[in-house]
């Protein structure tokens, strides 16, 4: 999980501050040493660390602690605000041209995930009701054009290309003309990458830029390369004037130094992060939400958005209705489980919940992959081994039926018993949660919680 080590170290720092009625200079200095080391170990640029720690120290020393806050909470508040500012302050979105098409030029080194990011952007724009066009302007890497064409076919997005040997500048120009004539409102140009930064690469990109005047130039960099990613961003920005950065492979970067350094070093905002190889796994970068995750304050907004994208609203209403009538069956349970599996990794879900940073260690060897989770697979096998009548009315499942179900699902009777018990308990809990809807004045329940829909 990204920032896992940094988050743990910062939590230990805050624990040391507990019990103080007021922050002294020595308290702050000790905390700053810990924070400095934690950030350096997370591969954050050393100049960024120096300035970051200096800002926190200046704000924290001698500050009056609010009556409702402990010193540790005051420091967390300051660090949270400074982390958010460090990563850009607010979300930075794509600049959509007032007169279509919006031209997006993708640049970067080979192996960073540029072509895959082109596909992910295309999927994102299609969901927004737009009509993107991919442009195959990488004429040097073997099979680069074919790769983009295959990707376009999979996503039902047209790809513009010219015969082998064509000039990338001509390809870009003619692609814009086709976009206008075919009413494509988004043009995404996949340019050539190199194994390293060189003058020929930059000059070609500069020529394409001056020819088609893109509204957005996005640099794709591999987050796992740490400070190398920041150096690459600095070089590209100096020559091209970047509008944004896409950090790929964020799910494999446990330190997070690139995410914390790139905006401060280049002045260029991170616009998107790639969290896996899945084509839909491209997320807008929210500095405030990322800061909250680092400080183990959770990211409930992202979790809600992910749930809204994943869960079927019609099925959720159907489930709620069934619960109210006490008609929630094992078929309904199986359907909800299938939707939950779409969330992907339990690891990511835990990272979005406040105060749950330490839970992952406690879980130990628990299978975090919801999609391929063995226990969930066993539950599914057990339910599918039941007859329609048994799934509809679990009360009829007696001893002999349990033996048959266990044999049919390749499990044991104890597993069947465990599932039936869990289903009964879950049904009771979900019934209570559903009954909260619309009720007012319930002690301990925040305003508006009664109107929440529970998708699982």
Secondary structure, 3 states (H helix, E strand, C coil): CCCHHHHHHHHHHHHHCCCCCCCCHHHHHHHHHHHHHHHHHCCCCHHHHHHHHHHHHHHHCCCCCCCCCCHHHHHHHHHHHHHHHHCCCCCCCCCCCCCCCEEEEEECCCCCCHHHHHHHHHHHHHHCCCCEEEEECCCCCCCHHHHHHHHHHHHCCCEECCCCCCCHHHHHHHHHHHHHHCCCCEEEEECCCCCCCCHHHHHHHHHHHHHHCCCEEEEEEEHHHCHHHHHHHHHHHHHHCCCEEEEECHHHCCCCHHHHHHHHHHCCCEEEEECCCCCCCEEECCHHHHHHHHCCCCCHHHHHHHHHHHCCHHHHHHHHHHHHCCCCCHHHHHHHHHHHHCCCEHHHHHHCCCCCCCHHHHHCCCCCECCCCHHHHHHHHHHHCCCHHHHHCHHHCCHHHHHHHHHHHCCCHHHHHHHHHHHHHHHHHHHHHHHCCCCCCCCCCCCCHHHCCCCC
